[in-house]
Amino acid sequence: MNREEYKKLWRMTVSFLDDFRRNPNPDSLQEIDSLGVFEGAFYAGLVEEMAKEQNFSIPNWVYKEKYYLSEPFFFNGLSGDSRIITALESPLSFKTRNIFIGANTFSRC
């Protein structure tokens, strides 16, 4: 993922989280078919996390095979011990999709 793709994904994520946390609504947890492979997997993990956070039913679409990566992805080019820590603390909704992020990634929002 290049720098511009990362920025775009992060802007989408922050916008989604801000909107969702201001007005938690299970109807807003809709599938977006136009996302790329990585973005779709990330968004599915995010929707699953937000549904859990609000005690909403997790939408069935997040479990589609296309929302799971075959290769692991670590944010910020982590290596060595940092990868191990991130793999351990990454939320399950992302870990199962082979995406590894810090436990506090969404705490800003």
N, C-alpha and C positions, 0 to 999 in steps of 0.2 A: 504494500500500500504506500503510495507516494504521499508527500506532504499535503498536496491539494485534496486528495481523496480523504485523508485523515481529517483535515479541517472541515470538509463538507460533512463527513459522518458525524463529527463532534457537534457541529452546528445543528444538524438534524436531531441528534440525541438530546442536546440541551433544550431545544425548542419543544420537543415532544415531552420531556420530563417536566419542564416548567408548566406547560399547558395541562398536562395530566394531573400534576400535584395541586394545581390551583382548583381544578374541577375534576376530581376522580369520577370517571364514568366508564363502566365496562363496555359501553357501545363505542368508545374511542379506541378500543384495542383491536382494530381491524387489520386484516392482512393487506399488505401493499405489494402487489404483483410486479411493479416496475423496478424493484430494487435488484441490484446485482447479487451474486452468490454470497459474498462476504457480508454485504450490507443487510441482506435478507436474514442471514443467520444471526447477525448481531441484533437486528430489530426483533426477531423472534425471541431471543434471550431476554431482551429488554422488556418486551410485552409480558413474558412469563414472570419476570421479577416484579413488575408493577402490579400484575394481578395478585401475586402472593402478598405483596406489601399491603394491598387494600382488602385482602380476603375475598377477592372476586374469583369466580370460576375461571380457570385458565382456558383460553380459547383453543379448540382442537387444532386449528390450522398451524399452531406453533410447532406441532410434532411431525409435520410433514418432513419426509426424508431430505428434501431440498434445503432445509434449514439447518443442516448439520455439515460441518466442514470435514473433509477427509484428512487434511493436514493441520497440525496445531498452529495457532497464531497467538503470539505474545505481543501485547502492545508495547510501544516504545523500544523495540529491539532489545528486549531484556536477554541476558545470558547468565550462565552459571547459577550461583546461589539465588539470584533474583528470580530466575525462572522457577526454581523449586518453591520459593515462598509464594510467588504469584499463583502457581499451580495449586498450592494448598489453600490459599485464601480466596481464590476466585469463586464467585457465586455458582452454585450447581447449574443454574439455568444457562450459564455460559460455558462452564467446564464440560458439560455433556455435548456441547456443540463444537468443542475443540478450540474455544476462544478463552484466553486467559487474561484477566484484568484484575486490578487491585480490588480489595474488599471495599475500599471507600471511594471507588470511582464515581459513584453517583451521589455522594454525600453533599456536594456543593449545591445541588439542586433542591 
